[in-house]
Amino acid sequence: MPSERSARVTLRRSLRNRVVRRSLRTSRTKAQRVLVTGSAEEAQAAVKKTITDLDVAARKGVIHANKAARTKSRLAKKLNAAVAAA
């Protein structure tokens, strides 16, 4: 594959991945904030959305599947601790 074409393909993919990665970070940050400050129902909804976003990112290859699983596990642990404390 010619290098110019490779550069175009890489640019397209990186732009597409950037959108998914940015929304994933936003979702994860929001979930972590709600876990600390919000109610149990809000926390469950935020974590559920973040888990969905992680699955989408892993399916698209934006992040590694193991990273998605690790992050989901950590979020679930925090959610369970927050629900038990409430």
N, C-alpha and C positions, 0 to 999 in steps of 0.2 A: 504494500500500500504506500503510495507516495507520501512524503512527509507533510506536504501541504494539506492533503486530505486528512491525514491523521490529526493534524493540528485543529482542523475544522471540527472533526468528530469529537475530539477531546473537549473543545470549547463548548459545543452543544451539550455534551453529557455533563460537564461541570456546572453549567448554568442550570440545567434541569435538576441535578442533584442538590445544588445550593438551596433551591426553593424547599425541597423536602427536608433537608438538614436544618434549615432555619425554623421551619414550622415545628419540627421535632424538638428543637431546643426550647422554643417558646412554650410548647405544650408541657415539657418536662419541668421547666421553671415554674410555670403556673401551678402544676400539681404539687410541687414541693412547697410552694407558698401556702396553698390551701391546706395542705397537711398540717402545717404549723398553726395557721390562724383560723381556718374555716371550720364548719360543722362536718360531721361524719358523712352526711349525704353529699355535700359539695366535694369532699375529698374523694369519695368513691367515684363520683362522676368524672372528676378531673383525672384520676388515675386510670379509669377505664378508657378515656379518650387518649391518654398518653400511650397506653398499651396498644391501642389500635394504630396510632401513628408509628410506634416502634415496629409493629408487624409489617406495616406498609413499607417503611424504609428498608427493612431487612429483605422483604420480597423483591423490592426494586434493586437491591444490591448497593444501596447508598451506605448502609452500615452492615457490618458482619452480623450474621445470625446469632453468634455467641454473645456479642455485645448487646443485642436486643434482649436476649434471654437474661443476661446478667442485670441489665437495667430494670427489666420488669420484675425480677426477683427482689431487687433492693427496694423498689417502689412498693411492692406488696408487703414487705416486712415493715416499712414505715407506716403504711396504711393500717396494718393489723395492730401495730403498737398504738397508733393514734385512736383507733376505734376502741381498743381495750382501755385506754386511759380516760376516754370520754364517758 
